[in-house]
Amino acid sequence: MKRPKSETGRMESRDKIVKAATKLFTQTGFQNVPVEDIARLAGVAHGLVFHYFGTKAKLYEEVSQVAADRLDLLHIEATRDVKTPNDKLRAFLESHMDAVDQRRADYVFHSRGGATPAIQAIWENSRKNAIRLILGFFGVQDPSEPLIVATRAWLGFYDELVLEWIQGSPVLRDGVILASLRLFPLVMAQAHLLGANDAPQKL
C-alpha cells in the first residue's frame, strides 16, 4: 500500500532532519549544534525541526537510538563469522573502536554524562546488549547478575581506554585492544568473588 504523497513528503523531511542532525552531532557534539544549522543542512524550514521533534533534545534521542541500534548490529555482524570465542572478542573490540572513531564528539558527550536520562538509558541498553553478546561468545546464554556486573566492570575499563584514545591521549589503538583482551580472563577468573558461579573458565 502506497503512502499518500503528503505523508511521504513528511517522512522524507523527517529523515533529512535526522540525517543532518546525526552528521552534525557526530562532528561537533550535541551542545555545539544550533537547530538552525540542522535545518540548513537538511534543507528544511527551521520550524519543521520543532514540529517533528519538539526539542533538540528529543531529536538527539532519536539520533542516539538509531546510532545505538546500528552499533548493536555492527557488533553482531563483525563477530558472526568469526570462529573462536577469543577471536570473536577481538573482533568485537576492533569493530567498536572503528565505530566510535567515526563519531568521536558524540561518543565523548554521552559517555561523560552530558546527555539526558532518556539518552543515557538508550546507551545503557546498548551496553547490556554488548555484555550479553560477549558472554554468549563463551557459551553463557543466561548470565547471572554478578557475572553481568563483572563483565560491565571489564567493559568499563575498555571504555575508559577508548575514551582516552579518541580524545587524543598517547595510547595505542592496538594496546587498548590487547590490554582489554588480556584483562578479560582475569576478570572472569575472579567473578566468583562477586557471587558468579557461571563465569566462563579456561579462556
HELIX and SHEET records of a PDB file:
HELIX    1   1 LYS A    5  THR A   28  1                                  24    
HELIX    2   2 PHE A   30  ASN A   32  5                                   3    
HELIX    3   3 VAL A   35  ALA A   42  1                                   8    
HELIX    4   4 HIS A   46  PHE A   53  1                                   8    
HELIX    5   5 LYS A   56  ARG A   80  1                                  25    
HELIX    6   6 PRO A   85  ASP A  101  1                                  17    
HELIX    7   7 ARG A  104  SER A  111  1                                   8    
HELIX    8   8 PRO A  117  PHE A  137  1                                  21    
HELIX    9   9 GLU A  145  ILE A  166  1                                  22    
HELIX   10  10 ARG A  173  GLN A  190  1                                  18    
HELIX   11  11 ALA A  191  LEU A  194  5                                   4    
END                                                                             
